[in-house]
Amino acid sequence: MAQISNTRIARNTAFLYIRMLCLLFIALYTSRIVLEKLGVTDYGVYNVVGGLAAMCGFFSSSLSNATERFLNIALGKKDIPLARSIFNQNLLIYTLVALAVIILAETVVKWWVFDALVIPPDKHTQAEWVYQFTLLSLAVSLIGTTFLSVIIANERMKIFSAVGVTDGLLKLLIAFLIDRTPYAGLISYAYLSFAETLLVQACYAIYCFRHFPECRLRFTFNPPLLRQMFGFIGWNIFGTGIFMAKDGGVNLLMNIFFGPAVNAARAVALQVSTAVSNFTVNIFTAIRPQMVKAYAAGEHSDLERLFYQSSKYSLLLFWFIALPVLLTIHPLLSVWLTDVPAWAAPFTIWVLIDSMISVLTNPTWTLALASGQLKDYTLRANGMLLLILPLSWIAFRLGAPPLSAFIIICIARILQVVMAARLTSARLGYRPVHYLTRILLPVARVILPALIS
């Protein structure tokens, strides 16, 4: 079992890394073109307005985790009828949630967007169009996430990678077309992005219907399963909502206190961080189904091995990729961008530090997903991130620079990792000191010499 698992993980990781390398260069070049054609102000407006609408999409990742988790358990037991029931009920749930999110976004959230944010008066009409197209993209993505979850649960990373690269190429094409339409740049970028999202999600859906037996549209009503899923989804949604508050809330505060130019700098920093983080995300995309299936099958030794290895090697991999970026951040941004926003370099450094710390939460969160014991993890580990928004607001009110929010984020992230490690020890039956000796100390022996030199 372990040998087969390792071979499958290696093959899937290879596909994901090919996808990631292609998307890395495509995404970085696309960001350069978009920033150049929109300008710093419009880019900042798009980031904060589109990002606010997407805040409502925290349901998407929550439901995606739930769908993938239940499908992995069903497939691990080779129960196709159960997998089919999970697919159909999740597709219905996604559709209903998409409608609910749109209603919420068109009322309370929309009022907040256009009343509280700092948007130049001549950009309000364009910001309105950006908001509406972002909501449409969000609705399509919510429904389409069911199909993406099926592909990942079945470990079809080759298809996931192929469609992902196509997605990146289409985004690059959109960047070149921004100023070739009769509409303003922000509006063109928003509606072309919506069309691209619709096409990509349609590709996932068509592939699933053609290749997976569980993807057959049937009206099914399984109250016990629904109760189990809703209980699982409830804590998952709450936990993901905490991340929504961290990311979207800090973005809002920065806009209110410092204006859209700072939002543009943050967007640049997140682009760099995402590019680096994708190296480690690929490991967990390949390992996550194996961890859940090992838990479902009661294979404790395989689960423990995957937990320790994924934690240690993903952290080391992130460090090896991030170190050159940290050492050359100023010339790197100058070569990448025509107009480098102020604060982009220090923001990028601290966002990378936060991303590196957060790597350690991926295995612990996967273990919580597999076991379904999300209440303690959400309240005690993810709950540490609730400190970020009020502390950032206090810091800004006291006159602290925008960089202070990123320092607060890193401190809260360390507290989250400590609490997650304690909770995980109960799941795997190891002492917390094992987390130190088998993960942190081996990594520290590699990282510390580089920091000292």
PAKE-677217 format. One record per residue: x, y negated, z of N, C-alpha, C, O in turn. Coordinates in steps of 0.2 Angstrom, whole numbers, plus 2048, in hexadecimal, padded with zeros to 3 digits. Each point is the difference from the previous one (the first is absolute). Layout:
REM PAKE-677217
XYZXYZXYZXYZ...
END
This chain:
REM PAKE-677217
8048068007FC7FA8008047FA8007FF7FB7FC8068058088057FA8018037FE7F98017FB7FE80280B7FF8037FF7FA7FC7FD7FA8027FC7FC7F88078047FB7FE7FB7FE7F98018007FB7FC7FF80380B7FF7F98028057FB7FE7FF7FB7FD8078078048067FC7FE8017FF7F98017FA7FD7FD80B7FF8018007F97FB7FB7FD8017FC7FC7F88058067FB7FB7FE8017F98027FF7FC7FC80380380A8027F98038057FD7FB8007FA7FE80680A8018057FD7FC7FE7FE7F98017FB7FD7FB80A8007FD7FE7F97FC7FA8008007FC7FC7FB8048097FB7FA8008047FA8027FE7FB7FD8078058078047FA8028047FE7FA8007FA7FF80280A7FC8047FE7FA7FB7FD7FC8027FA7FD7F88088027FB7FC7FC7FF7F98027FF7FC7FD80080480A7FF7FA8038057FB8007FF7FA7FF8078088018067FC7FF8017FD7F98027FA7FF7FC80A7FC8007FE7FA7FB7FA7FF8027FB7FD7F88078067FB7FB8008027F98037FF7FB7FE8048068088027FA8048067FC7FC7FF7FA8008068097FD8057FD7FD7FD7FC7FA8027FA7FF7FA8097FE7FD7FC7FA7FC7FA8038007FA7FD7FC8078087FB7FB8028057FB8047FD7FA8008088078038057FC8038027FA7FB7FF7FA8028048087F98027FB7FB7FA7FC7FD8007FA7FE7FB80A8007FA7FD7FD7FD7FB8057FE7FA7FE8018088087FD7FB8058047FA8017FD7FA80180A8078008047FA8018007FB7FA8007FA8018008097F98007FC7FA7F97FC8008007FB7FE7FB8098037F97FD8007FF7FB8047FD7FA7FF8068068087FF7FB8058047FA7FD7FD7FA8018088077FC8047FA7FD7FC7FC7FB8007FA8007FD80A7FB7FC7FD7FB7FA7FC8037FE7FB7FE7FE8098067FA7FD8038027F98047FC7FB7FF8098058058027FA8048027FB7FB7FE7FA8028068087F98027FB7FB7FA7FC7FD8007FA7FF7FB80A7FF7FB7FE7FC7FA7FC8047FD7FC7FE8028078087FB7FD8048037FA8047FC7FB80280A8058008037FB8047FF8028087FC8048018087F98038008018077F97FF8037FE8058047FF7F67FB7FA7FE8037FA8057FE7FD8038048027FE7F57FB8057FE8028078027FB80480280B7FE7FE8028068037FE8018077FE8068028037F58027FE8008077F98008017FD8048047FF7F97F87F98008007FD8077FE7FC8028048078017F77FE8067FE8018058067FC80580180A7FB8028028058057FB7FF8067FE8058038017F57FF7FC7FF8067F88027FF7FD8038048007FA7F67F98027FF7FF8077FE7FC8038028087FF7F97FF8077FE8028058067FD8058018087F98038018048067FB8008057FF8058047FD7F67FD7FB7FF8057FA8057FD7FD8038048017FD7F67FB8047FD8028078017FC80580280B7FD7FD8028078018008028078018068027FF7F58038008028077FA8048028008058047FA7FA7F87FA8048018028077FE7FC8058018097FC7FB8018077FD8048048058038067FE7FE7F88088038058057FC8068018028058027F77FB7FC7FC8068008038057FB8008068018037F77F98028057FB8068058037FF8067FF8067F78048058048027FE8058068028068007F97F78047FD8058057FD8067FD8018058027FA7F97FA7FC8067FC8058047FC7FF8068008067F77FD8058047FD8038058048018067FE8027F88088038058057FB8058028028068007F87F88017FB8058027FE8057FB8008068017FF7F87F97FF8047FA8068057FF7FF8067FF8077F88018068047FF8018058058018067FF7FE7F88078008048067FC8068008028068017F77F97FE7FB8058008018047FA7FF8068008037F77FA8018057FA8068048018008067FE8067F88058068048027FE8068048028057FF7FA7F98067FE8068047FC8057FD8018068007FA7F87FC7FC8047FC8048047FB7FF8067FF8057F77FD8058037FB8058058048018057FD8017F98098048048047FD8078028038058007F67FA8017FD8068017FD8047FA7FC8058008057F87FA7FE8027F97F88018007FD8047FD8007F78067F97FF8007FD7FB7FB7FF7FA8028008087F87FE7FC7FA7F97FD8027FF7FA7FF7FC80A8037FA7FD8018007FA8057FD7FB8008078068068017FB8048037FA7FD7FE7FA8028078077FA8047FA7FD7FB7FC7FC8007FA7FF7FC80A7FD7FB7FD7FC7FB7FC8047FE7FA7FE8008088077FB7FC8058047FA8027FD7FB8018098068018047FA8038007FB7FA8007FA8018028087F98017FB7FA7F97FC7FF8007FA8007FB80A8007F97FC7FE7FE7FC8067FE7FA7FE8038088087FE7FB8058047FA8017FE7FB8028098067FD8047FB8007FF7FB7FA8007FA8017FE8087F97FF7FC7FB7FA7FC8017FF7FA7FF7FC8098047FA7FC8028017FB8067FE7FA7FF8078088058027FB8068037FA7FD7FF7FA8028068077F98047FB7FD7FB7FB7FC8017FA8017FA8097FC7FC7FB7FC7FC7FC8058007FA7FF7FD8098067FD7FC8058047FA8047FE7FB8018088088008057FB8048027FA7FB8017FB8028008077F88017FB7FB7FB7FA7FF8017FA8007F98098007FA7FB8018007FC8067FF7FA8008028098068007FC8068067FB8007FF7FB8038078077FB8067FC8007FE7F97FB8027FB8027FB8077F97FF7FA7FB7FB7FB8048017FA7FF7FA8098047FB7FC8048037FC8057FF7FA8018068098038037FC8058057FB7FD8007FB8038038077F88057FB7FD7FD7FA7FD8037FB7FF7F78067FE7FC7FB7FD7FD7FB8057FD7FB7FE8038078087FD7FC8058057FD8058027FA7FF7FF80A8068047FD8068077FF7FD8037FA80280080A7FB8078007FE8017FA7FB8057FC8007F68047FB8017FA7FB7FF7F98038047FC7FE7F88048078007F98048067FE8038027FB80080180B8038077FE8038057FE7FB8047FC8017FC8087F98057FE7FB8007F97FE8057FD8007F58017FF8007F97FC7FE7FB8057FF7FA7FE8018078097FF7FB8058077FF8048017FA80280280B8008068008048067FF7FD8057FD8027FC8067F88078007FC8027FA7FD7FB7FC7FF80B8038018037FA7FC8018027F98048037FE7F77FA7FE8008017F97FF7F97FC7FC7FD8028098027FA8007F97FC7F97FF7FD7FD8057FD8007F58047F97FF7FD7FF8027F97FB8037FE80A7FC7FE7FF8027F88018077FF7FF8027FA80280280B8018078007FA8048028008068007FB7F78037FA8038037FC8057FB7FE8058028017F87F87FC8047FB8048067FE7FD8068008097F97FF8058067FE8008058068008067FF8007F78078018058067F98048018008068027FB7F77FC7F98038008008067FB7FE8068028057F97F88008067FB8058058027FE8067FF8077F88048058058037FD8048058018068007FB7F78047FD8048067FB8057FD8008068027FC7F87F97FB8047FD8038067FD7FD8068008087F97FC8038057FC8048058058008067FE8027F78078048058057FB8048038018068027F97F88007FB8048037FD8057FB7FF8068028017F97F87FE8057FB8068058007FE8067FF8087F88008058058008008048078028068007FD7F78057FF8048077FB8058008018068027F97F87FB7FA8058008028067FB7FF8068028047F97F98028057FB8068058037FF8068008057F78048068038037FD8058068028058017F97F88037FD8048057FD8067FE8018058027FB7FB7F87FD8067FD8058047FE8008068008057F77FC8058047FD8058048058038057FE7FE7F88088048038057FE8088018058048027F57FD7FD7FE8078018048057FB8028058027FE7F97F88048047FB8078008018048057FF7FF7F58038078008028028058068058038007F67FD8058018058058008077FE8048048037F87FE7F98008067FD8068027FD8038068018007F67FB8068017FC8068018058048057FF7FC7F78068068018057FF8068048058048027F57FD8007FE8068048028077FC8038058037FC7FB7F78028057FB8088007FE8028047FD8017F78068077FF7FE8028007F98058027FE7F77FA7FE8017FF7F98047FA7FF7FD7FB7FD8098058068047F98008027FE7F98027FB7FE7FF80A7FD8027FE7F97FA7FC7FD8027FB7FD7F88068047FB7FC7FD7FF7FA8048007FA7FD80180680A8007FA8048067FB7FD7FF7FA8008068097FF8067FC7FE7FF7FD7F98017FA7FE7FC80A7FD7FF7FE7F97FB7FA8008017FB7FD7FA8068077FB7FA8008027FA8037FF7FB7FE8058068088037FB8038057FC7FC8007F980080480A7FC8057FC7FB7FC7FC7FB8017FB7FE7F98098007FC7FC7FB7FD7FA8037FF7FB7FD7FF8068097FD7FA8048057FA8007FE7FB7FF8088078038057FB8008027FC7FA8007FA7FF80080A7FB8017FD7FA7FA7FC7FE8017FB7FC7F98078057FA7FB7FF8007FA8047FF7FB7FD8048058098017FA8048057FC7FD7FF7F98008068097FD8057FC7FD7FD7FD7FA8027FA7FE7FA80A7FE7FD7FD7FA7FB7FA8028007FB7FC7FD8068097FC7FB8038047F98017FD7FB7FF8088068048057FA8028017FC7FA8007FA80080280A7FA8017FC7FA7FA7FD7FD8017FB7FC7F98088057FA7FD7FD7FD7FA8047FB7FE7FE8088018087FC7FB8047FF7F97FD7FB7FD80080A8017FC7FF7F97FD7FE8017F88017FB7FC7FD80B8027FE8017FA7F88017FF7FD8037FB7FF7FB80A7F98008007FD7F98018047FB8017F68047FD7FD7F98007FE7FE8077FE7FA80180480A8047FE7FE8078067FE8048068017FE7F97FC8088067FE8048038068027FE8058018097FA8018048058027FE8058058008068007FD7F78067FE8048057FA8047FE7FF8068027FC7F77FA7FA8047FE8028067FB7FE8058018077F97FB8028057FB8038068047FF8067FE8067F88078038068037FB8048048018068017FA7F78027FB8038047FC8057FC7FF8068027FE7F87F87FC8047FC8038057FD7FE8067FF8087F97FE8048057FD8038068058008067FF8017F88078028048067FA8058018008068017FA7F77FF7FA8048017FF8057FB7FE8068018037F87F87FF8057FB8058058007FE8067FF8087F98038058058017FF8058068018067FF7FC7F78067FE8058067FB8047FE8008068017FB7F87FB7FA8047FD8038067FC7FD8058018077F97FB8038057FB8048068047FF8067FE8057F88078048048037FC8058048018068017FA7F78037FB8058047FC8047FC7FF8068028007F87F87FC8057FB8048057FE7FE8067FF8097F98008048067FE8018058068008067FE8007F88088008048067FA8058008008068017FA7F67FE7FA8048007FF8057FB7FE8068018047F87F97FF8057FA8058068017FE8067FF8087F98048048068017FD8048058018068007FD7F78067FD8058057FA8047FE8008068017FC7F77FB7FA8037FE8028067FB7FC8058008097FA7FC8028057FB8058068038008057FE8037FA8088058048037FF8038068038058027F87F98027FF8028077F98038017FC7FC7FF80480A8047F98038007FC7FD8067FA8008008097FC8057FD7FD8057FC7FA7FE7FC7FD8038078007F77FD7FA7FD7FA8017FC8017FF7F97FA8038097F98017FD7FB7FC8037FF8018067FD7FB7F77FB7FC8037FA8048027FD8037FC8027FD80A7FB8048037FD7FC8068047FD8047F68037FD7FD7FC8068008058067FD8058008077FA8058018048057FF7FC8078027FA8007FB8098057FF7FD8068018058067FD8058018097FA8028038048058007FC8068067FD8027F58038028007FB8068068028058037FB8027FF80B8008068018048067FD7FD8047FD8047FD8057F68067FD7FC8007F88008057FD8017F58007FE8007F98008017FD8078047FB8007FA8088058017FE8078088008018037FC80380080A7FB8078008018047FB7FC8057FD8037F98027F78037FB7FC7FF7F98028057FC8017F58038017FF7F98038047FE8068027FB8017FE80A8048047FF8068077FF7FE8037FC8038008087F98077FF7FE8017FA7FC8057FC8027F68027FA8017FA7FC8007FA8048037FB7FF7F88058067FF7FA8058077FE8038017FA80080280B8038077FE8038057FE7FB8047FB8017FC8087F98047FF7FB7FF7F87FD8057FD7FF7F58028007FE7F97FE8037FB8058027FB7FF7FC8068088037FC8058077FF8008037FA80080180B7FF8078008008027FC7FA8057FC8007F88057FA8027FD7FA7FE7F88018047FC7FD7F78038067FE7F98018057FC8048017FA7FF8038098058057FD8048067FE7FB8027FA8017FF80A7FA8057FE7FB7FD7FA7FC8047FC7FE7F68048017FD7FB7FC8017F98048027FB7FD7FD8058098007FA8048087FE8008017FA80080380B8018077FE8008037FD7F98037FA8007FB8097FB8027FD7F97FC7FA7FE8037FB7FE7F78068017FB7FB7FE8007FA8058007FA7FE8008088087FF7FA8058077FC8007FF7FA8018068097FF8077FC8008007FC7FA8027FA8007FC8097FA8007FC7FA7FB7FA8008027FA7FE7F88078067FC7FA8018037FB8047FF7FA7FE8048088078037FB8058057FC7FC8017FA8018038097FB8057FD7FD7FE7FB7FB8027FA7FF7F88087FE7FD7FB7FB7FD7FA8048017FA7FE7FC8078087FD7FB8038057FB8037FF7FA8008078098038057FB8038057FE7FB8037FA8017FE8097FA8067FE7FB7FE7FF7F98047FE7FC7F68058027FE7FF7F98028057FB8038058027FB7FB7F88008067FB8078017FE8028067FE8037F68028078017FE8038058058048047FE7FA7FC8088038058057FD8077FE8038058017F77FB7FD7FC8067FE8048037FA8018068008017F67FC8048027FA8078048028028057FD8017F78088068038027FF8078048048057FF7F77FC8047FE8068047FE8057FA8028068017FB7F87FA7FE8057FB8078037FC8008067FF8057F58008068037FD8038058058038057FE7FE7F98098038048057FC8078008048058007F67FB7FF7FC8078008018047FA8008068008017F67FA8028047FA8078048018008057FE8057F78058068038018008068048028067FF7FA7F98077FF8058057FC8067FD8028068027F97F97FA7FC8057FD8058057FC7FF8068008057F67FC8048047FB8058048048018067FE8027F88078048048047FD8068048028058007F87F98037FC8058047FD8057FC7FF8068028007F97F77FE8067FC8048068007FE8057FE8097FA8038048058007FE8058068018067FF7FE7F88077FE8048057F88028007FE8058027FE7F77FB7F98017FF7FF8077FC7FC8048018097FC7FA7FF8067FC8018078037FD8057FF8087FB8068018058057F98028037FF8068007FE7F68037FA8018047FA8027FB7FC8048028047F97F87FB8027FC8008077FE7FB8047FF80C7FF8008018077FF7FF8048067FE8067FF8047F88078008048067F98008037FE8058037FF7F67FD7F97FF8047FC8067FE7FD8038058017FF7F57FC8067FF8038068047FC80480280A7FD7FD8038068037FF8008087FF8058038027F58007FF8008077F98018027FF8048057FC7FA7F87F98018027FF8077FE7FC8038058068007F67FE8077FF8048058057FD8058028097F98008048048057FC8008067FF8058047FE7F57FE7FC7FF8067FA8058007FE8038047FE7FC7F67FA8047FF8018078007FC80480380A7FF7FB8028078008038028068028068017FF7F68048038018068088028008028048048017F97F78078027FF8047FA8048037FC7FD7FE8058098037FB8048077FF7FF8027FA80080280B7FE8077FF7FF8017FC7F98057FC8007F78057FB8017FC7FA7FE7F98018037FB7FE7F88048067FD7F98028067FC8048017FB7FE8028098078057FC8038067FF7FC8037FA8017FF80A7FB8067FF7FB7FE7FA7FC8057FC7FF7F58047FE7FF7FB7FB7FF7F98048027FB7FD7FC8058098007FA8048077FD8018017FA7FF80380A8048077FE8018047FE7FA8037FA8007FD80A7FB8037FE7FA7FE7FA7FC8047FC7FE7F58038027FD7FB7FC8027F98048017FB7FD7FF80580A8017FA8048077FE7FF8027FA7FF80380B8028077FE7FF8027FE7F98047FB8007FB8097FB8027FF7FA7FD7FA7FC8037FC7FC7F78038067FD7FA7FD8027F98038017FB7FC80180580A8037FB8038077FE7FE8027FB7FE80280B8018077FF7FD7FF7FD7F98047FC7FD7F88077FF7FF7FE7F97FE7F97FF8037FC7FC7F88018097FF7F98008067FC8018007FB7FD8048078088067FC8028047FF7FA8037FB7FE7FF80B7FE8048007FB7FE7FB7FA8047FD7FD7F68038027FD7FC7FB7FF7F98028027FB7FC7FD80380A7FF7FA8038067FC8018007FA7FF8068098038067FD8028037FC7FA8017FA8027FF8087F88037FC7FB7FB7FA7FF8037FA7FE7F78078027FB7FA8008017FB8058007FA7FF8018088078017FB8068077FD7FF8007FA8028058097FB8067FD8008017FB7FA8047FB8007F78057FB8017FC7FA7F97FD7FF7FE7FE7FA7FE80080B7F97FE7FF8007F97FC7FC7FF7FC8087FC8068007FA7FC8028007F97FC7FE7FC8098058028028017F97FB8057FC7FE7FF7FA7FF80680A7FB8047FD7FA7FC7FE7FD8017FB8007FB80A7FA7FC7FE8017FB7FB7FC7FF7FC80A7FE8048027FB7FA8008037F97FE7FD7FC8058098048008047FA7F98027FE7FE8007FA7FE80280A7F98037FF7FB7FB7FE7FD8017FB8037F98097FB7FB7FF8037FA7FD8067FE8027F67FF7FA8027F97FD8007FB8058047FC8017F68048037FF7FB8057FF8048077FB80280180A7FE8038008038077FC7FC8058037FB8017F78078017FD7FC8058048008078048048027FB7F68018047FF8077FD8068047FA80280080A8008057FF8058058008077FD7FF8058048027FC7F57FF8067FD8068058037FE8068028087F87FF8058048028008028078008068017FF7F68047FF8028077FA8048018008058047FA7FA7F87FA8048018028077FD7FE8058048067FB7F78018077FD8048048057FF8068018067F78028048048057FC8038068018058027FB7F68017FC8038057FA8057FE7FE8048048007FB7F67FB8057FE8038067FF7FD8068018097FB7FC8048068008018038067FF8068018037F68048018038077F98038038008068027FB7F77FD7F98028027FF8077FC7FD8058038047FB7F77FE8067FC8058068027FD8058008097F98028048068027FE8038068008068017FE7F68047FD8028067FA8047FF7FE8058037FD7F97F87FA8037FF8018077FD7FB80480080A7FD7FD8018077FD7FF8058057FE8067FE8047F98088008058067F88018017FF8068047FD7F67FA7F98018027FC8057FB7FB8038028087FE7F87FD8047FB7FF8078027FA80380080B8018037FF8078027FB8008067FC8058008057F68057FB8018067F97FF7FE7FC8038028037F87F97F97FF7FE7FD8067FC7FA80280180B8017FB7FD8067FC7FE8058057FC8047FF8087FD8067FF8058057F97FF8047FC8048018037F58007F97FE8037FB8027FB7FA8028028077FC7F87FB8027FB7FE8077FF7FA80280080B8028007FF8088007FC8028067FC8057FF8067F98077FD8038067F97FD8017FC8028038037F87FA7F97FC8018007FD8067FB7FD80280A8028028007FD8068037F97FF8067FE8027F57FE7FC8027F97FE7FF7FB8058037FA8007F98078057FE7FB8058067FE8048017FA80080380A8038057FE8048067FC7FC8027FB8027FF8087F88057FD7FB7FE7F97FE8047FB8017F58047FE7FE7FA7FD8007FB8068027FA7FF7FC8088077FF7FB8058077FE8038017FA80280380B7FF8067FF8048067FF7FB8057FC8037FC8077F88067FE7FB7FE7FA7FB8037FB8017F88067FB7FE7FB7FB7FE7FA8048007FA7FE7FD8078087FE7FA8048057FB8027FF7FA8018078087FF8067FC8018007FA7FB8037FB8017FB8077F98007FB7FB7FB7FA8008017FB7FD7FA8068087FB7FB8018047FA8047FD7FA8008098078028037FA8048027FB7FA8027FA8027FF8087F88047FC7FB7FC7FA7FF8037FA8007F68067FE7FC7FA7FE8007FB8068017FA7FE7FD8078088007FB8058077FD8028007FA80180580A7FF8067FE8018037FB7FB8037FB8017FB8077F88027FC7FB7FD7F98008037FB7FF7F68058037FC7FA8008037FC8058017FA7FF8018088078037FD8068077FD7FD8017FA80280380A7FB8067FD7FE7FF7FA7FB8047FB8007F88067FB7FF7FB7FB7FD7F98048027FB7FE7F98068067FE7FB8048057FC8048007FA80180580A8018057FC8048067FD7FB8057FE8037FA8037F78057FD7FB8058047FE8057FE7FD7FA8098048058057FD8008007F97FB7FF7FD80B8037FF8008007F97FC8077FE7FF8048047FF7FC7F67FD8067FD8038078017FD80580180A7FB8008048068017FF8038068018068017FC7F68047FF8038077FB8067FF8008048047FB7FB7F87FB8067FF8038067FE7FE8058038077FB7F98038077FE8048038068018068018027F58038048038067FB8038058018058037F97F87FE7FB8038047FD8067FD7FF8058048017FC7F67FE8067FD8048068017FE8058028097F97FE8058068018008028078018068017FE7F58048008028077FA8058018008058047FA7F97F97FA8048018018077FD7FD8058028067FB7F88018067FD8048058047FF8068008067F78038058058057FB8038058018068027FB7F68017FB8028057FC8067FE7FE8048038007FB7F67FB8057FD8048067FF7FD8068028097FA7FC8048067FF8018048078008068008027F68058018038067FA8048038008068027FA7F77FD7FA8038027FE8067FC7FD8058038047FA7F67FE8067FC8058068017FD8058008097FA8028048058027FE8048068008068007FE7F68057FD8038067FA8047FF7FF8068027FC7F87F97FA8037FF8028077FC7FD8058018087FA7FA8018067FC8038058047FF8067FE8057F98078038058047FB8058028018068017F97F88017FA8048027FE8047FB7FD8068018037F87F87FD8047FB8058057FE7FD8067FF8097F98018058057FE8038048068038057FF7FC7F98078028038068087FF8018038058038007F67FB8077FE8018007FB8067FB7FC80180B8038028017FB8058027FA7FC8038007FB7FB7FA8078017FA7FD8087FF7FE8027FC7FB80280780A8077FF7FE8028037FA8057FF7FD7F78078018028037F97FF7FB7FB8048017FB7F87FA8057FF7FB7FB8067FC7FF8027FE7FB80180180B8067FC8008068047FD8047FD7FC7FD8098078068047FE8008037F98058017FD7F58008007FF8037FA7FF7FC7FA8008017FA7FE7F88087FE7FC7FA8047F98018047FE7FC7FB7FF80A8037F98008088008018037FC7FD8008098078078008018048027FA8057FC7FE7F88097FE8048017FA8007FA7FB8047FF7FC7F67FE8047FF7FA7FB8057FA8038037FD7FC7FD80280A8047FB8038078017FF8047FB7FF7FF80B8008078027FF8027FE7F98067FE7FF7F58017FD8017FE7F97FF7F87FF8047FD7FD7F78018067FF7F88008057FC8038027FB7FE7FF8078098047FB8048077FE7FD8027FB80080280A7FD8067FE7FD8007FB7FB8047FC7FF7F68057FD7FF7FB7FA7FF7F98038027FB7FE7FA8058087FE7F98038067FD8038017FA80080380A8038067FE8048067FD7FB8037FB8017FD8097F98057FD7FB7FE7FA7FC8037FE7FC
END
